[in-house]
Amino acid sequence: MPLCLYPPPSWPCELIAVVLLLLSGVPVCASQAPAKPLILGVKIEGTQRPLKLNTQVGDLLERECVARDLRQLWASGEFDDIRVEIADREISTPTPSFSDTTKDSSSSARFLAPTVEPSSQNPLLGESMITEDQTPRESGGVYVVFKVVERSRYVLRGIKFQPSYRRYPVEDLHGNMVDKKLAHQVATKLEEKLAADGYLDAVIQTEVVPVDLREAELLVRVRPGQRYQLRQVKFSGTLAFDKEVLQQALRQNQHRSSTLGLGSLWKGPQPFSYRGVESDVEYLRSFYFSRGYWNAVVSLDRVGFDENEATVFIAVESGPHYDISRAEISGVAAKTETILPSGTVSSTESLCRCLRDSQRKAEQTGKLDFAVHLDVQPSPSTDLTDGPAHTGDQGSRRKEVMTSLRARIEAGPSYKVGRIDFQGNHNFGDLTLRRALLLNEGDLFDYGKLRGSLTRLNQMGLLETLTQDQVRMVRNPVTAQVDLTLMLKEKPRGRWDLSGSMDPLSLLKPVQFSIGSRLPDWTNRTLELSTFFGAMSLFPLGQPLTPAFLIQPGSHWKPLLAFGRPYLPGQEWRSGFVFLPQIGWKGTAYNSSVIQVQRVTSALGDDWATPPTLTVSVWRTGAKDDGPAQPRFVGSLLCDAPKPHLAWVKSATMAALDLALTIPRF
């Protein structure tokens, strides 16, 4: 007779049953965990590469072990697709057999990994890609198959667009290994550029098209869609400034690729982009900070669209105006420097000037990292409270509301220049380019000299505009060195130019047609013939700013031949000359002198050593009754680089010299 009826009458009956089972020696288990199957064989399909896996024959099948192998294979970057298949029997395929040929009659296969590459930022994603199969196995053993698709190994020959009549600005990647990852990067960058130009709905598709066994072309299909334009910008809230002043502040931000507030400067609508809106909102917030409104809240309210025209609404709450009682800088050589107003210069301007000087000194000592945190703290006699500015007596209000600024500088370790490499120079030797650099291998790394080197390379006229974004920097903290790789793109060898009739200075510059080309590099780059050029020019109406002995009467349609070498930084007296056989030594001396004057003028007032805009993170601390509150981030203060003195004089002089030059600029 059973001890307990079903259902059990009470919990004592259950307790008695458990005690009797324990006394009889029968193990008590709530639920028996399923046994892990034994791995009878491991196979890799789709590659001949030797791969080292953690999943081995004879081990028990572990979910974590398979996930670790998945992440390791994805991290190698050698495969476009990876799948793992678990089977109860060996699958007959043309690929090499399993390491253990034991088979079983039953079969049950499943896929454990989808064809999506796991993110490196989520180490648990590899495990989540594996799903357990609840099908019971009779043999207790399984076979593990890793099916991979190798990443294509083609050298990029070129990039083609569809439609073919459209051209878009993309990076020159000729000679690089092309695969799906590179194609995705090209599409992403191009999509960002189109969005910044107002094409918000652009659709880009890429395809790698092999042309032979080793080379392939990247086909880029672009559907730009309609272009969105900016109609106007509207402000709401407590502004504390006239709307025209705010519009002027946005117009000053045009050098940062702004899309707001430019309608009064240029004719025609401006393209709309969300990145431009974010940039201008940040600049407007910095505008309020620099004028003492440390409580200012500037945000994007909304964007209204009428077909392809956008209206931007910006909400502003200026808050009260604060006078600065004290401003100091700490973190520079373990000393604190106090900044006080001097003359008509505000404390914020003085602070920015000192911070930029500190940044320049840090760059000269090889420091790659430079960050500034600005703490805005109320004076003991006042409280930093949020709210709109008072409309009462501003004079008495400013005397009462005071705040202090404390800037903390954080700079990283110093680095030296390791290797300097060039990519993309097919017709110019490294020696020609290295002579233009201000940085040398083994020197302390200096951002100012790097900017100067890029400026000098652009002055050569042989390359497309080179920016700091095209410089790849690889740090080595162990050796305290940084390796530089400059990604170059050469300009076309031959060019033609028609100027004068469409030029803004057409009254001074006559119609001129020129055609020319750089010489091919027939030598072993010892003479650097690829830096020389030959050109032919026609002057149908004469040259007003050229001396009379250069263009003889009745020779307007007579072609003028020229052979020379443009100015190359680092080779001042071995470049910057031209020879005109039809005019003789006078024309040769005249044009060569103009080129040398251009060289000297272009070097005047160079501001490459001046750091770009310094972004200072602003943290505000308020005072409470129960003690000081934690600082919170409220925005950024943008310390702009000072404008170069007499820049318009330099520009006017260069324009006049360009008019006086008989030969085209190649």
C-alpha positions as CSV (number, residue, x, y, z in Angstrom):
1,M,0.0,0.0,0.0
2,P,1.5,3.4,-0.9
3,L,2.6,5.7,1.7
4,C,0.9,8.7,0.1
5,L,-2.2,8.9,-1.9
6,Y,-2.5,11.2,-5.0
7,P,-2.9,14.0,-4.4
8,P,-0.8,14.0,-1.2
9,P,-2.9,14.9,1.8
10,S,-0.3,17.1,3.4
11,W,3.4,18.0,3.5
12,P,4.3,15.5,6.2
13,C,3.6,12.7,3.8
14,E,6.1,14.2,1.3
15,L,8.7,14.5,4.0
16,I,8.3,10.9,5.0
17,A,8.7,9.7,1.4
18,V,11.9,11.7,1.0
19,V,13.4,10.3,4.2
20,L,12.6,6.7,3.2
21,L,14.3,7.3,-0.2
22,L,17.4,8.7,1.4
23,L,17.6,5.7,3.8
24,S,17.3,3.3,0.9
25,G,20.3,4.8,-0.9
26,V,18.3,5.9,-4.0
27,P,19.6,9.3,-5.3
28,V,17.1,12.1,-5.3
29,C,17.2,14.6,-8.3
30,A,14.7,17.1,-9.1
31,S,15.5,16.8,-12.8
32,Q,18.3,15.0,-14.5
33,A,20.4,17.4,-16.7
34,P,20.9,16.1,-20.3
35,A,24.4,14.8,-20.9
36,K,26.6,16.8,-23.3
37,P,27.3,14.9,-26.5
38,L,30.8,13.8,-27.4
39,I,32.5,15.4,-30.5
40,L,33.2,12.6,-32.9
41,G,34.6,14.8,-35.7
42,V,35.5,18.4,-36.6
43,K,35.7,19.7,-40.2
44,I,36.3,23.0,-41.9
45,E,34.7,23.7,-45.3
46,G,35.4,26.6,-47.7
47,T,39.1,27.3,-47.0
48,Q,42.5,25.6,-47.1
49,R,43.9,27.9,-44.4
50,P,45.2,26.2,-41.3
51,L,42.9,27.2,-38.5
52,K,43.4,26.6,-34.8
53,L,40.1,25.9,-33.1
54,N,39.2,25.3,-29.5
55,T,36.6,22.7,-30.5
56,Q,38.5,19.4,-30.7
57,V,37.6,15.7,-31.4
58,G,37.1,13.7,-28.2
59,D,35.9,16.7,-26.1
60,L,32.3,17.3,-25.0
61,L,30.3,19.7,-27.1
62,E,30.4,23.1,-25.2
63,R,28.3,26.0,-26.2
64,E,30.8,28.5,-25.0
65,C,33.7,26.8,-26.8
66,V,31.9,27.0,-30.2
67,A,30.9,30.6,-29.6
68,R,34.6,31.4,-28.8
69,D,35.6,29.8,-32.1
70,L,33.0,31.9,-34.0
71,R,34.3,35.2,-32.5
72,Q,37.9,34.2,-33.2
73,L,37.1,33.5,-36.9
74,W,35.1,36.7,-37.3
75,A,37.9,38.7,-35.7
76,S,40.5,37.3,-38.2
77,G,38.8,39.4,-40.9
78,E,39.5,36.7,-43.5
79,F,35.9,35.6,-44.0
80,D,32.7,37.1,-45.4
81,D,30.4,34.4,-44.0
82,I,30.7,31.7,-41.2
83,R,28.2,29.0,-40.3
84,V,28.4,26.1,-37.8
85,E,26.5,22.9,-38.4
86,I,26.0,20.1,-35.9
87,A,25.1,16.7,-37.3
88,D,24.6,13.3,-35.7
89,R,26.3,11.7,-38.7
90,E,29.1,12.6,-41.1
91,I,27.8,14.5,-44.1
92,S,29.2,13.4,-47.5
93,T,30.8,16.3,-49.2
94,P,33.7,16.7,-51.7
95,T,35.7,18.3,-48.9
96,P,38.3,16.4,-46.8
97,S,36.9,13.9,-44.4
98,F,36.5,14.2,-40.7
99,S,39.4,13.7,-38.4
100,D,37.4,10.7,-37.0
101,T,35.5,8.6,-39.5
102,T,33.0,7.1,-37.0
103,K,29.5,7.2,-38.4
104,D,26.0,6.7,-37.0
105,S,22.9,5.7,-38.8
106,S,20.7,8.3,-37.4
107,S,20.8,11.9,-38.8
108,S,19.6,15.2,-37.5
109,A,21.3,18.4,-38.8
110,R,20.8,22.0,-37.8
111,F,22.4,25.4,-38.3
112,L,23.8,27.2,-35.2
113,A,25.1,30.4,-36.7
114,P,23.4,32.9,-39.0
115,T,25.3,34.8,-41.7
116,V,25.6,38.0,-39.8
117,E,29.0,39.1,-38.5
118,P,28.9,39.5,-34.7
119,S,29.7,42.8,-33.2
120,S,33.1,43.1,-31.5
121,Q,31.6,45.3,-28.9
122,N,29.3,42.5,-27.5
123,P,31.3,39.5,-26.5
124,L,28.2,37.6,-25.6
125,L,26.8,37.9,-29.1
126,G,28.7,34.8,-30.4
127,E,27.0,32.7,-27.7
128,S,23.5,34.1,-28.5
129,M,24.0,33.0,-32.1
130,I,24.0,29.3,-31.0
131,T,20.7,27.5,-30.4
132,E,20.4,24.2,-28.7
133,D,18.7,21.3,-30.6
134,Q,16.3,19.3,-28.4
135,T,16.2,16.3,-30.8
136,P,17.2,13.2,-28.8
137,R,20.3,11.4,-30.0
138,E,20.8,7.7,-29.9
139,S,24.5,7.6,-30.4
140,G,25.5,10.3,-28.0
141,G,28.1,11.8,-30.5
142,V,28.0,14.6,-32.9
143,Y,30.0,16.0,-35.8
144,V,30.9,19.8,-35.9
145,V,31.2,21.5,-39.3
146,F,32.5,25.1,-39.7
147,K,31.4,26.4,-43.1
148,V,33.2,29.6,-44.1
149,V,33.3,31.8,-47.2
150,E,36.7,33.4,-47.7
151,R,36.9,37.1,-48.2
152,S,37.7,38.0,-51.8
153,R,41.3,39.0,-52.5
154,Y,41.2,41.5,-55.4
155,V,43.3,44.6,-56.0
156,L,41.1,47.6,-56.7
157,R,41.6,48.9,-60.2
158,G,39.2,51.8,-60.0
159,I,35.7,53.0,-58.9
160,K,32.9,53.4,-61.4
161,F,29.6,55.1,-60.8
162,Q,26.1,54.5,-62.2
163,P,24.8,56.6,-63.8
164,S,28.2,57.0,-65.5
165,Y,27.7,60.7,-66.3
166,R,27.8,61.5,-62.5
167,R,31.0,61.8,-60.5
168,Y,31.2,62.0,-56.7
169,P,34.1,62.8,-54.4
170,V,35.5,59.6,-53.1
171,E,38.9,58.6,-51.7
172,D,41.5,57.3,-54.1
173,L,41.8,53.6,-53.1
174,H,43.6,52.4,-56.2
175,G,45.9,49.5,-55.4
176,N,44.1,48.6,-52.1
177,M,42.6,45.2,-51.4
178,V,38.9,45.4,-52.1
179,D,36.2,43.4,-50.3
180,K,32.7,43.9,-48.9
181,K,34.1,45.8,-45.9
182,L,35.9,48.3,-48.1
183,A,32.8,48.7,-50.3
184,H,30.7,49.4,-47.2
185,Q,33.1,52.0,-46.0
186,V,33.1,53.8,-49.4
187,A,29.3,53.8,-49.4
188,T,29.1,55.1,-45.9
189,K,31.4,58.0,-46.5
190,L,29.7,58.9,-49.8
191,E,26.3,58.8,-48.1
192,E,27.6,61.2,-45.4
193,K,28.9,63.6,-48.0
194,L,25.7,63.6,-49.9
195,A,23.7,64.2,-46.7
196,A,25.9,67.2,-45.9
197,D,25.1,68.5,-49.4
198,G,21.3,68.2,-48.8
199,Y,20.7,64.8,-50.3
200,L,19.1,63.2,-47.2
201,D,17.4,60.4,-49.0
202,A,20.4,59.2,-51.0
203,V,20.5,55.4,-51.7
204,I,23.9,53.9,-52.4
205,Q,24.6,50.3,-53.5
206,T,28.1,48.8,-54.1
207,E,29.3,45.8,-55.9
208,V,32.7,44.3,-56.4
209,V,33.1,43.3,-60.1
210,P,36.2,41.2,-60.9
211,V,37.9,42.1,-64.2
212,D,40.6,39.4,-64.1
213,L,42.1,36.9,-61.7
214,R,43.7,39.6,-59.5
215,E,41.9,42.9,-60.1
216,A,38.4,44.2,-59.6
217,E,36.4,47.3,-60.0
218,L,34.1,48.8,-57.4
219,L,30.7,49.6,-59.0
220,V,28.8,52.3,-57.0
221,R,25.1,52.8,-57.8
222,V,23.9,56.2,-56.6
223,R,20.3,57.4,-56.4
224,P,20.7,60.8,-54.8
225,G,17.0,61.7,-54.6
226,Q,15.8,65.3,-54.2
227,R,18.0,67.9,-52.6
228,Y,16.7,69.7,-49.5
229,Q,17.3,73.4,-49.1
230,L,17.2,75.7,-46.2
231,R,14.4,78.3,-46.3
232,Q,15.0,80.2,-43.0
233,V,15.9,80.0,-39.3
234,K,13.6,81.1,-36.6
235,F,14.4,81.7,-32.9
236,S,12.1,81.4,-29.9
237,G,12.4,81.9,-26.1
238,T,14.5,84.3,-24.1
239,L,17.2,85.4,-26.5
240,A,18.9,88.3,-24.7
241,F,20.2,89.4,-28.1
242,D,18.6,90.7,-31.2
243,K,17.8,88.1,-33.9
244,E,20.1,89.8,-36.3
245,V,23.0,89.4,-33.9
246,L,22.3,85.6,-33.7
247,Q,22.1,85.4,-37.5
248,Q,25.4,87.1,-37.7
249,A,26.8,84.6,-35.2
250,L,25.7,81.8,-37.4
251,R,27.2,83.5,-40.5
252,Q,30.5,83.5,-38.7
253,N,30.3,79.8,-38.4
254,Q,30.3,79.3,-42.2
255,H,33.9,78.1,-42.2
256,R,32.7,75.1,-40.3
257,S,30.5,74.0,-43.2
258,S,27.5,75.6,-41.7
259,T,24.1,75.5,-43.4
260,L,22.3,78.1,-41.3
261,G,22.1,81.8,-41.6
262,L,23.9,82.1,-45.0
263,G,21.0,83.3,-47.0
264,S,22.0,87.0,-46.8
265,L,25.6,86.3,-47.8
266,W,25.1,84.2,-50.9
267,K,22.5,84.2,-53.6
268,G,20.3,81.2,-53.9
269,P,19.2,78.6,-51.3
270,Q,21.6,76.7,-49.1
271,P,21.6,72.9,-48.8
272,F,20.1,71.6,-45.6
273,S,21.7,68.9,-43.4
274,Y,21.2,67.7,-39.9
275,R,25.0,67.7,-39.2
276,G,25.1,71.4,-40.2
277,V,22.2,72.1,-37.9
278,E,24.0,70.4,-35.0
279,S,27.2,72.3,-35.7
280,D,25.4,75.6,-35.6
281,V,23.5,74.8,-32.5
282,E,26.8,74.0,-30.8
283,Y,28.4,77.2,-32.1
284,L,25.4,79.3,-30.9
285,R,25.6,77.7,-27.4
286,S,29.3,78.6,-27.3
287,F,28.4,82.2,-28.4
288,Y,26.3,82.6,-25.3
289,F,29.0,81.0,-23.0
290,S,31.6,83.4,-24.4
291,R,29.4,86.4,-23.5
292,G,28.8,85.4,-19.9
293,Y,25.5,83.5,-20.2
294,W,26.7,80.3,-18.5
295,N,23.1,79.1,-17.8
296,A,22.1,79.4,-21.5
297,V,20.2,76.4,-23.0
298,V,20.2,76.3,-26.8
299,S,18.5,73.3,-28.5
300,L,16.9,72.4,-31.7
301,D,13.2,72.7,-31.3
302,R,12.0,71.2,-34.6
303,V,12.5,71.2,-38.4
304,G,9.6,71.9,-40.7
305,F,9.6,70.7,-44.3
306,D,7.6,72.2,-47.1
307,E,8.3,69.8,-50.0
308,N,12.1,70.1,-50.3
309,E,12.5,73.4,-48.2
310,A,13.3,73.2,-44.5
311,T,12.6,75.7,-41.8
312,V,14.7,75.3,-38.6
313,F,13.4,76.3,-35.2
314,I,15.9,76.9,-32.5
315,A,14.8,77.3,-28.8
316,V,17.0,79.6,-26.6
317,E,16.8,80.3,-22.9
318,S,19.7,82.6,-22.2
319,G,19.4,82.7,-18.4
320,P,21.1,85.5,-16.3
321,H,24.3,87.2,-17.3
322,Y,27.3,86.4,-15.0
323,D,30.4,88.5,-14.5
324,I,33.6,86.6,-14.0
325,S,35.3,87.2,-10.7
326,R,38.2,84.8,-11.2
327,A,39.6,82.6,-14.0
328,E,42.5,80.3,-13.6
329,I,44.2,77.4,-15.4
330,S,45.7,74.4,-13.7
331,G,47.4,71.3,-14.9
332,V,50.3,73.0,-16.8
333,A,53.6,71.9,-15.3
334,A,51.8,71.4,-12.0
335,K,51.2,75.2,-11.5
336,T,48.1,77.3,-11.5
337,E,47.9,80.5,-13.6
338,T,45.3,83.2,-12.9
339,I,43.8,84.9,-15.8
340,L,42.3,88.4,-15.3
341,P,40.6,90.8,-17.7
342,S,43.0,93.3,-19.4
343,G,41.7,96.3,-21.1
344,T,38.8,95.6,-23.4
345,V,39.5,91.9,-23.6
346,S,37.0,89.8,-21.7
347,S,38.0,87.1,-19.3
348,T,36.7,84.4,-21.6
349,E,38.8,85.7,-24.5
350,S,41.8,85.9,-22.3
351,L,41.1,82.4,-21.1
352,C,40.8,81.0,-24.6
353,R,44.1,82.8,-25.7
354,C,46.0,81.2,-22.8
355,L,44.5,77.8,-23.4
356,R,45.5,77.9,-27.1
357,D,49.0,78.9,-26.1
358,S,49.1,75.9,-23.7
359,Q,47.9,73.7,-26.5
360,R,50.6,75.0,-28.9
361,K,53.3,74.3,-26.2
362,A,51.9,70.8,-25.7
363,E,52.0,70.1,-29.4
364,Q,55.6,71.2,-29.6
365,T,56.6,68.7,-26.9
366,G,55.1,65.8,-28.8
367,K,51.8,65.4,-26.9
368,L,49.1,63.9,-29.1
369,D,46.3,64.2,-26.6
370,F,45.2,67.6,-25.2
371,A,41.8,68.1,-23.4
372,V,40.4,71.0,-21.3
373,H,37.6,70.8,-18.8
374,L,36.2,74.1,-17.7
375,D,34.4,74.2,-14.3
376,V,31.9,77.1,-13.9
377,Q,31.4,77.6,-10.1
378,P,29.3,80.3,-8.5
379,S,30.9,82.7,-6.1
380,P,30.0,82.2,-2.4
381,S,27.7,85.2,-2.5
382,T,25.4,83.9,-5.3
383,D,23.7,80.8,-6.4
384,L,23.8,79.4,-10.0
385,T,20.1,78.9,-10.7
386,D,18.4,78.2,-14.0
387,G,15.8,80.5,-15.3
388,P,15.4,83.4,-17.7
389,A,17.3,86.6,-17.3
390,H,15.7,89.4,-15.2
391,T,14.5,92.4,-17.1
392,G,15.1,94.8,-14.2
393,D,18.2,96.8,-13.5
394,Q,21.0,95.0,-15.4
395,G,23.7,97.1,-13.8
396,S,22.9,96.1,-10.2
397,R,22.2,92.6,-11.3
398,R,25.7,92.1,-12.9
399,K,27.3,93.4,-9.7
400,E,25.6,90.7,-7.7
401,V,25.8,87.7,-10.0
402,M,29.4,86.5,-10.2
403,T,31.1,83.3,-11.1
404,S,34.6,81.8,-11.2
405,L,36.1,79.7,-14.0
406,R,38.7,77.0,-13.5
407,A,40.2,75.3,-16.5
408,R,41.9,71.9,-16.0
409,I,44.3,70.8,-18.7
410,E,44.9,67.1,-19.3
411,A,47.7,66.2,-21.7
412,G,49.0,62.7,-22.6
413,P,52.6,61.4,-23.0
414,S,55.0,62.7,-25.6
415,Y,55.6,60.8,-28.8
416,K,58.3,60.8,-31.4
417,V,57.9,60.3,-35.2
418,G,58.4,56.7,-36.2
419,R,58.0,55.9,-39.9
420,I,56.6,58.2,-42.5
421,D,55.1,56.4,-45.5
422,F,53.2,57.6,-48.6
423,Q,50.4,55.8,-50.5
424,G,49.0,56.8,-53.8
425,N,52.1,58.5,-55.4
426,H,52.6,56.6,-58.6
427,N,54.5,59.2,-60.6
428,F,56.4,61.1,-57.9
429,G,59.1,59.6,-55.7
430,D,59.1,59.7,-51.9
431,L,62.1,61.9,-52.0
432,T,60.2,64.7,-53.8
433,L,57.5,64.5,-51.1
434,R,59.8,64.2,-48.1
435,R,61.6,67.4,-49.1
436,A,58.3,69.3,-48.5
437,L,57.8,67.9,-45.0
438,L,58.6,69.7,-41.9
439,L,58.5,66.5,-39.8
440,N,61.4,64.1,-39.8
441,E,61.6,60.6,-38.5
442,G,63.0,60.5,-35.0
443,D,61.8,64.1,-34.1
444,L,59.3,64.9,-31.5
445,F,55.8,64.8,-33.1
446,D,54.4,68.3,-33.6
447,Y,50.8,68.8,-34.9
448,G,51.8,72.3,-36.0
449,K,54.6,70.9,-38.3
450,L,52.2,68.3,-39.6
451,R,49.7,71.0,-40.6
452,G,52.6,72.9,-42.2
453,S,53.7,69.8,-44.1
454,L,50.2,69.3,-45.5
455,T,50.1,73.0,-46.5
456,R,53.4,72.7,-48.3
457,L,52.3,69.5,-50.1
458,N,49.2,71.3,-51.3
459,Q,51.3,74.2,-52.6
460,M,53.1,71.8,-55.0
461,G,50.1,71.6,-57.2
462,L,50.8,68.0,-58.0
463,L,48.2,66.4,-55.6
464,E,44.6,66.8,-54.8
465,T,43.9,68.8,-51.6
466,L,45.4,66.9,-48.7
467,T,43.8,67.3,-45.3
468,Q,44.6,65.9,-41.8
469,D,41.8,63.3,-42.2
470,Q,43.9,61.7,-44.9
471,V,46.8,61.1,-42.5
472,R,46.7,57.7,-40.8
473,M,48.4,57.7,-37.4
474,V,49.4,54.5,-35.6
475,R,50.6,54.9,-32.0
476,N,53.0,52.5,-30.2
477,P,52.8,53.3,-26.5
478,V,55.7,50.9,-25.8
479,T,58.3,52.7,-27.9
480,A,56.5,56.1,-27.6
481,Q,56.4,56.5,-31.4
482,V,53.7,57.3,-33.9
483,D,53.8,56.1,-37.5
484,L,52.3,58.3,-40.2
485,T,50.9,57.2,-43.5
486,L,49.8,60.0,-46.0
487,M,47.0,58.9,-48.3
488,L,47.7,60.8,-51.5
489,K,45.8,61.3,-54.8
490,E,47.7,62.7,-57.8
491,K,46.1,65.2,-60.1
492,P,45.6,64.3,-63.8
493,R,48.8,64.6,-65.9
494,G,47.2,66.7,-68.6
495,R,44.9,69.7,-68.1
496,W,43.4,72.5,-70.1
497,D,42.2,75.9,-69.0
498,L,40.0,78.6,-70.5
499,S,40.0,81.8,-68.5
500,G,39.2,85.5,-68.8
501,S,35.7,85.7,-70.2
502,M,34.0,83.9,-67.3
503,D,36.5,85.2,-64.7
504,P,35.3,87.9,-62.1
505,L,38.4,89.9,-63.1
506,S,37.7,89.6,-66.8
507,L,38.2,93.3,-67.4
508,L,41.9,92.9,-66.4
509,K,42.5,89.4,-67.5
510,P,42.0,88.7,-71.2
511,V,40.7,85.5,-72.8
512,Q,43.4,82.9,-72.6
513,F,43.3,79.2,-73.7
514,S,46.0,76.9,-72.3
515,I,46.7,73.3,-72.6
516,G,49.6,71.5,-70.9
517,S,50.9,68.3,-69.4
518,R,53.4,67.0,-67.0
519,L,56.3,65.1,-68.5
520,P,56.4,61.4,-68.1
521,D,58.9,59.9,-65.7
522,W,61.3,58.4,-68.3
523,T,64.2,58.2,-65.8
524,N,64.7,56.4,-62.5
525,R,63.2,59.4,-60.7
526,T,66.7,60.9,-60.3
527,L,65.8,64.0,-62.4
528,E,62.2,64.0,-61.3
529,L,61.0,64.7,-64.8
530,S,57.4,64.1,-63.7
531,T,57.5,67.5,-61.8
532,F,58.3,69.4,-65.1
533,F,55.6,70.5,-67.4
534,G,55.1,71.8,-71.0
535,A,52.3,74.1,-72.0
536,M,50.9,76.0,-74.9
537,S,48.9,79.2,-74.6
538,L,46.9,81.5,-76.9
539,F,46.1,85.2,-76.1
540,P,43.5,86.4,-78.7
541,L,43.2,89.9,-77.1
542,G,46.6,90.5,-75.7
543,Q,47.8,90.7,-72.1
544,P,47.2,94.1,-70.4
545,L,49.3,93.4,-67.3
546,T,52.2,91.8,-69.2
547,P,55.1,93.9,-70.4
548,A,54.8,94.8,-74.1
549,F,57.9,92.9,-75.1
550,L,56.2,89.6,-74.2
551,I,53.3,89.8,-76.7
552,Q,54.3,91.4,-80.0
553,P,51.7,93.3,-82.1
554,G,49.9,91.0,-84.5
555,S,50.7,87.8,-82.7
556,H,47.5,87.4,-80.7
557,W,46.7,84.0,-82.2
558,K,50.3,82.8,-82.3
559,P,50.8,80.0,-79.8
560,L,53.1,80.6,-76.9
561,L,55.2,77.6,-75.8
562,A,56.5,77.2,-72.2
563,F,58.6,74.6,-70.4
564,G,59.4,74.8,-66.7
565,R,59.1,73.5,-63.2
566,P,56.6,74.9,-60.7
567,Y,57.5,75.9,-57.2
568,L,58.2,72.9,-55.0
569,P,58.5,73.5,-51.2
570,G,61.9,72.2,-50.0
571,Q,63.5,72.9,-53.4
572,E,63.2,76.6,-53.5
573,W,66.0,77.4,-55.9
574,R,65.7,74.2,-58.0
575,S,62.1,75.0,-58.9
576,G,59.9,77.9,-59.7
577,F,61.3,78.7,-63.2
578,V,60.0,78.7,-66.7
579,F,61.6,78.9,-70.2
580,L,59.8,80.5,-73.1
581,P,61.8,80.0,-76.3
582,Q,59.7,82.3,-78.5
583,I,60.2,85.3,-76.2
584,G,63.8,84.8,-75.2
585,W,65.6,85.5,-72.0
586,K,63.5,88.5,-71.1
587,G,60.2,86.6,-71.0
588,T,62.0,83.7,-69.2
589,A,63.4,86.1,-66.5
590,Y,60.1,88.0,-66.2
591,N,57.9,84.9,-65.6
592,S,60.4,83.2,-63.4
593,S,60.6,86.3,-61.2
594,V,56.8,86.4,-60.9
595,I,56.8,82.8,-59.7
596,Q,59.5,83.5,-57.1
597,V,57.6,86.5,-55.8
598,Q,54.5,84.3,-55.5
599,R,56.6,81.9,-53.5
600,V,57.7,84.6,-51.1
601,T,54.2,86.1,-50.8
602,S,52.6,82.7,-50.1
603,A,55.0,82.2,-47.2
604,L,54.0,85.5,-45.5
605,G,51.6,85.2,-42.6
606,D,51.5,81.4,-42.7
607,D,49.3,80.3,-39.7
608,W,49.9,76.5,-40.0
609,A,51.5,76.6,-36.5
610,T,48.2,77.9,-35.1
611,P,46.1,75.1,-33.7
612,P,42.5,74.8,-35.1
613,T,39.4,75.4,-33.0
614,L,39.9,74.2,-29.4
615,T,36.8,72.6,-28.0
616,V,36.5,73.1,-24.2
617,S,34.0,71.0,-22.3
618,V,32.0,73.1,-19.9
619,W,30.9,71.7,-16.5
620,R,28.6,73.7,-14.3
621,T,28.4,73.3,-10.5
622,G,25.5,74.7,-8.6
623,A,25.2,75.4,-4.8
624,K,22.6,73.7,-2.6
625,D,21.6,74.1,1.0
626,D,22.9,70.6,1.9
627,G,26.3,71.0,0.2
628,P,27.8,71.4,-3.2
629,A,26.2,69.6,-6.1
630,Q,27.9,67.3,-8.6
631,P,29.1,69.1,-11.7
632,R,27.1,68.4,-14.9
633,F,28.1,68.8,-18.5
634,V,26.2,71.7,-20.2
635,G,28.0,72.2,-23.5
636,S,31.2,73.2,-25.2
637,L,33.1,76.5,-25.4
638,L,34.7,76.9,-28.9
639,C,38.0,78.8,-28.8
640,D,38.5,79.8,-32.4
641,A,41.8,80.5,-34.0
642,P,42.6,84.2,-34.3
643,K,42.1,85.6,-37.8
644,P,45.5,86.2,-39.6
645,H,46.4,89.9,-39.9
646,L,46.3,91.5,-43.3
647,A,45.0,88.3,-44.9
648,W,43.2,90.3,-47.6
649,V,46.5,92.0,-48.6
650,K,48.1,88.6,-49.2
651,S,45.1,87.4,-51.2
652,A,45.0,90.6,-53.3
653,T,48.8,90.4,-54.0
654,M,48.5,86.7,-55.0
655,A,45.6,87.5,-57.4
656,A,47.6,90.4,-59.0
657,L,50.6,88.2,-59.5
658,D,48.4,85.5,-61.0
659,L,47.1,88.1,-63.5
660,A,50.7,89.1,-64.4
661,L,51.8,85.6,-65.1
662,T,51.8,84.7,-68.8
663,I,51.9,80.9,-68.4
664,P,49.2,78.8,-66.9
665,R,49.6,77.4,-63.5
666,F,50.2,73.6,-63.6
